[in-house]
Amino acid sequence: MASITTILTHPGGAHKDDLLAVCVLVAKHGAPVVRRVPTQAELDDPSVAVIDIGGVHDPALANFDHHHFPREHAPTCSLSLVLDALGLYEDAKEFCAWLEPAEWFDSRGPKRTAEWLGVPREAISQLNSPIDMTLLRRFAQTTALGPGETLYEYMRFVGEDLLSYLHEVRAGIAFVAEQSERWSLPVGSETIEVVFLPRTDPPADEPRSAVSNFVRAQGLGSTVAAVVYPDRRGKGFGIGRYEDHPQLDFSRTEGEPDVHFAHKSGFMCKTTATDPARLKELVAAAWIAKG
């Protein structure tokens, strides 16, 4: 996208997708926001980003509307189109679990979204947050917003945090790819696949999330059972099951002399151990054999 001088979206009721699309562009360009119907001149002007209105999707002209897409088009929304123009859509869909439901809700409505999620229709409303409701309501009441206004600056925070998160996810995956080890631990007739991230200098940001994101990005989720990562609160390591692997219960490590915390639900433990051989023993101790 060219440098954006105005962000324009529709008046009236606001939805999560157009609000978040505007948040991202506010964070990226710091341009004022106008809520009204665009003119043809604005649709033709690449310095005016037109969001969720206008009947045109043309990233080169900063037009991001999806309402003219045919019924059979994959669920999408204005936020998806903006993220795609920024080269961030695939990572957002992979690592922002809320994005695909937002696409469904905006393009298919609450009933179809509930059916797709496999939940009752009323569950959609039950998940509404007062934070969402207030932000959407206040945004819907505006006709224009600019830098320095409370709502505008809050929206800037939202956009900055989303963009930062997506960049940090990709940086974390690259870091783990360079630093991590794969362990294959034999336990009886079975093998436990583990990704181990050693302690590094400088340390990884959010090491558990980085390792889990690496596993997902590499398509290893069907084989990796456990992740081992530096504990940010101590000199030892955290050990956790990946995606709630059913054969790992780390509550079984409670009572081990070098395990200072084992979650009662069994999804993780914290240890003072630093020797990889000992860490492997603790993973194996949590394993539940089939049958």
TINUBA-894999 format. One line per 3 residues: their letters; for each residue y, z, x of C-alpha. Coordinates in nm, 3 decimals. Each point is the difference from the previous one (the first is absolute). Layout:
a	Y,Z,X ~ ...
//
This chain:
mas	0.000,0.000,0.000 ~ 0.357,-0.068,0.105 ~ 0.250,0.284,0.018
itt	0.032,0.139,-0.353 ~ 0.348,0.091,-0.121 ~ -0.087,0.078,-0.365
ilt	-0.315,0.127,-0.170 ~ -0.013,-0.105,-0.365 ~ -0.254,0.112,-0.259
hpg	-0.022,0.004,-0.378 ~ 0.190,0.239,-0.225 ~ -0.159,0.241,-0.246
gah	-0.332,0.176,0.048 ~ -0.130,0.031,0.355 ~ -0.359,-0.003,0.120
kdd	-0.163,0.121,0.318 ~ -0.039,-0.347,0.149 ~ 0.363,-0.114,-0.028
lla	0.130,0.342,0.104 ~ -0.218,0.008,0.312 ~ 0.082,-0.361,0.086
vcv	0.368,0.091,-0.010 ~ -0.068,0.314,0.209 ~ -0.164,-0.211,0.271
lva	0.290,-0.246,0.009 ~ 0.256,0.281,0.001 ~ -0.177,0.149,0.303
khg	-0.022,-0.338,0.169 ~ 0.350,-0.135,-0.068 ~ 0.222,0.283,-0.126
apv	0.148,-0.235,-0.261 ~ 0.151,0.111,-0.333 ~ -0.211,-0.024,-0.316
vrr	0.106,-0.174,-0.322 ~ -0.194,0.016,-0.327 ~ 0.070,-0.302,-0.221
vpt	-0.121,-0.354,-0.072 ~ 0.045,-0.229,0.305 ~ 0.204,-0.317,-0.004
qae	-0.142,-0.328,0.123 ~ 0.232,0.021,0.299 ~ -0.153,0.339,0.090
ldd	-0.353,-0.138,-0.035 ~ 0.100,-0.278,0.242 ~ 0.161,0.240,0.248
psv	-0.246,0.135,0.264 ~ 0.231,0.293,0.071 ~ -0.053,0.131,-0.356
avi	-0.345,0.153,-0.052 ~ -0.101,-0.041,-0.365 ~ -0.274,0.243,-0.101
dig	-0.229,-0.010,-0.307 ~ 0.223,-0.241,-0.193 ~ 0.104,-0.364,0.015
gvh	-0.334,-0.172,-0.054 ~ -0.026,-0.109,0.365 ~ -0.210,0.105,0.296
dpa	0.151,-0.154,0.311 ~ 0.009,0.229,0.307 ~ 0.219,-0.249,0.190
lan	0.268,0.059,-0.262 ~ -0.084,0.371,-0.036 ~ -0.117,-0.047,-0.360
fdh	-0.285,0.236,-0.094 ~ -0.104,-0.032,-0.363 ~ -0.360,-0.015,-0.122
hhf	0.041,-0.018,-0.376 ~ -0.043,-0.379,-0.009 ~ -0.341,0.015,0.169
pre	-0.287,-0.122,-0.222 ~ -0.220,0.247,-0.188 ~ -0.294,-0.058,0.238
hap	0.209,0.077,0.311 ~ -0.124,0.300,0.198 ~ 0.184,0.321,-0.095
tcs	0.324,0.017,0.194 ~ 0.349,0.144,-0.026 ~ 0.344,-0.036,0.155
lsl	-0.075,0.260,0.267 ~ -0.306,-0.202,0.107 ~ 0.216,-0.310,0.041
vld	0.261,0.181,0.210 ~ -0.263,0.161,0.222 ~ -0.170,-0.336,0.045
alg	0.328,-0.158,0.111 ~ 0.030,0.278,0.259 ~ -0.356,-0.057,0.125
lye	-0.111,0.342,-0.122 ~ -0.191,-0.072,-0.320 ~ -0.355,-0.004,0.137
dak	0.047,0.333,0.178 ~ 0.168,0.149,-0.308 ~ -0.287,-0.105,-0.225
efc	-0.253,0.137,0.249 ~ 0.168,0.331,0.079 ~ 0.215,0.080,-0.307
awl	-0.256,0.083,-0.268 ~ 0.271,0.012,-0.268 ~ 0.112,-0.364,0.047
epa	-0.282,-0.182,-0.178 ~ 0.019,0.222,-0.311 ~ 0.376,-0.062,-0.004
ewf	-0.067,-0.376,0.007 ~ -0.245,0.030,-0.286 ~ 0.228,0.223,-0.207
dsr	0.297,-0.232,0.035 ~ -0.187,-0.325,-0.063 ~ -0.278,0.112,-0.237
gpk	0.137,0.310,-0.174 ~ -0.141,0.353,-0.034 ~ -0.306,-0.084,-0.212
rta	-0.138,-0.268,0.235 ~ 0.088,0.215,0.301 ~ -0.194,0.294,-0.141
ewl	-0.300,-0.225,-0.066 ~ 0.017,-0.136,0.356 ~ 0.016,0.353,0.141
gvp	-0.282,0.114,-0.228 ~ 0.203,0.284,-0.155 ~ 0.121,0.078,-0.354
rea	0.332,-0.157,-0.104 ~ 0.165,0.343,-0.021 ~ -0.079,0.066,0.368
isq	0.275,-0.244,0.095 ~ 0.262,0.218,-0.168 ~ -0.158,0.318,0.132
lns	0.067,-0.117,0.355 ~ 0.375,-0.043,-0.058 ~ 0.216,0.223,0.217
pid	0.343,0.145,-0.088 ~ 0.114,-0.137,0.335 ~ -0.092,-0.354,-0.107
mtl	0.149,0.046,-0.347 ~ 0.334,0.133,0.127 ~ 0.042,-0.264,0.268
lrr	-0.084,-0.284,-0.239 ~ 0.222,0.140,-0.277 ~ 0.299,0.052,0.228
faq	-0.041,-0.346,0.151 ~ -0.024,-0.156,-0.347 ~ 0.331,0.162,-0.097
tta	0.193,-0.166,0.284 ~ 0.170,-0.337,0.014 ~ 0.086,0.018,0.371
lgp	-0.082,0.217,0.300 ~ 0.136,0.010,0.351 ~ -0.032,0.185,0.330
get	0.103,0.362,-0.017 ~ -0.103,0.052,-0.362 ~ -0.271,0.263,-0.046
lye	-0.250,-0.223,-0.179 ~ 0.056,-0.286,0.245 ~ -0.061,0.223,0.300
ymr	-0.314,0.145,-0.158 ~ -0.126,-0.353,-0.059 ~ 0.077,-0.078,0.362
fvg	-0.219,0.296,0.102 ~ -0.285,-0.131,-0.216 ~ 0.022,-0.347,0.149
edl	0.032,0.129,0.356 ~ -0.303,0.225,-0.039 ~ -0.213,-0.280,-0.142
lsy	0.098,-0.243,0.276 ~ -0.046,0.265,0.268 ~ -0.341,0.092,-0.136
lhe	-0.122,-0.360,0.008 ~ 0.123,-0.055,0.355 ~ -0.151,0.332,0.112
vra	-0.334,-0.086,-0.160 ~ -0.024,-0.324,0.199 ~ 0.112,0.173,0.323
gia	-0.256,0.276,-0.057 ~ -0.281,-0.250,-0.052 ~ 0.091,-0.177,0.326
fva	0.012,0.334,0.182 ~ -0.345,0.108,-0.126 ~ -0.145,-0.343,0.080
eqs	0.109,0.044,0.362 ~ -0.089,0.368,0.046 ~ -0.301,0.077,-0.221
erw	-0.374,0.009,0.066 ~ -0.294,-0.078,-0.229 ~ -0.287,0.247,-0.002
slp	-0.345,-0.066,-0.141 ~ -0.172,0.338,-0.031 ~ -0.376,0.005,-0.067
vgs	-0.108,0.275,-0.239 ~ -0.371,-0.018,-0.077 ~ -0.067,-0.348,-0.131
eti	0.366,-0.059,-0.090 ~ 0.314,-0.085,0.195 ~ 0.350,0.137,-0.062
evv	0.279,-0.245,0.077 ~ 0.317,0.174,0.120 ~ 0.346,-0.108,0.117
flp	0.140,0.240,0.262 ~ 0.366,0.009,0.102 ~ 0.051,0.198,0.323
rtd	0.310,0.206,0.071 ~ 0.266,-0.221,0.157 ~ 0.343,0.038,0.157
ppa	0.209,-0.074,-0.197 ~ -0.212,0.115,-0.295 ~ -0.069,-0.211,-0.304
dep	0.221,0.049,-0.305 ~ -0.209,0.114,-0.298 ~ -0.328,-0.045,0.191
rsa	-0.240,0.042,-0.292 ~ 0.186,-0.252,-0.213 ~ 0.022,-0.241,0.292
vsn	-0.375,0.015,0.062 ~ -0.081,-0.039,-0.370 ~ 0.237,-0.296,-0.029
fvr	-0.162,-0.158,0.306 ~ -0.345,0.033,-0.158 ~ 0.125,-0.163,-0.320
aqg	0.188,-0.277,0.180 ~ -0.305,-0.086,0.211 ~ -0.226,-0.014,-0.305
lgs	-0.218,0.281,0.133 ~ 0.005,0.211,-0.313 ~ -0.358,-0.082,-0.094
tva	-0.137,0.123,0.334 ~ 0.229,0.274,0.135 ~ -0.083,0.344,-0.136
avv	0.226,0.232,0.202 ~ 0.327,0.004,0.191 ~ 0.090,0.233,0.288
ypd	0.366,0.034,0.092 ~ 0.237,0.232,0.192 ~ 0.111,0.305,-0.197
rrg	0.381,-0.005,-0.024 ~ 0.008,0.380,-0.037 ~ -0.217,0.091,0.295
kgf	-0.167,-0.124,0.316 ~ -0.330,-0.080,-0.168 ~ -0.107,-0.269,-0.246
gig	-0.033,-0.061,-0.368 ~ -0.323,-0.149,-0.131 ~ -0.016,-0.157,-0.343
rye	-0.216,-0.219,-0.213 ~ 0.131,-0.350,-0.066 ~ 0.054,-0.077,-0.369
dhp	-0.202,0.305,-0.106 ~ -0.324,-0.119,0.158 ~ -0.271,0.172,-0.206
qld	-0.218,0.100,0.297 ~ 0.260,0.211,0.178 ~ 0.085,0.359,-0.092
fsr	0.217,0.169,0.260 ~ -0.021,0.333,-0.179 ~ -0.337,0.018,0.177
teg	0.188,0.051,0.328 ~ 0.159,0.323,-0.123 ~ -0.109,0.281,0.229
epd	-0.018,-0.217,0.310 ~ 0.191,0.186,0.274 ~ 0.235,-0.290,0.074
vhf	0.068,-0.093,-0.365 ~ 0.305,0.193,-0.115 ~ 0.026,-0.168,-0.341
ahk	-0.256,-0.175,-0.218 ~ 0.120,-0.116,-0.341 ~ -0.209,0.143,-0.282
sgf	-0.029,-0.342,-0.162 ~ -0.154,-0.132,0.322 ~ 0.229,-0.294,0.066
mck	0.126,0.121,0.340 ~ 0.006,0.272,0.265 ~ 0.225,0.099,0.291
tta	-0.142,0.097,0.337 ~ 0.123,0.129,0.333 ~ -0.262,-0.214,0.172
tdp	0.127,-0.284,0.219 ~ -0.322,-0.117,0.167 ~ -0.120,-0.323,-0.169
arl	-0.361,0.117,0.034 ~ 0.078,0.314,-0.203 ~ 0.196,-0.198,-0.257
kel	-0.301,-0.225,-0.048 ~ -0.217,0.309,-0.056 ~ 0.234,0.122,-0.273
vaa	-0.007,-0.336,-0.178 ~ -0.378,0.005,0.011 ~ -0.008,0.359,-0.128
awi	0.186,-0.112,-0.314 ~ -0.241,-0.285,-0.073 ~ -0.222,0.017,-0.308
akg	-0.312,-0.208,0.042 ~ -0.100,-0.233,-0.284 ~ -0.275,0.124,-0.222
//
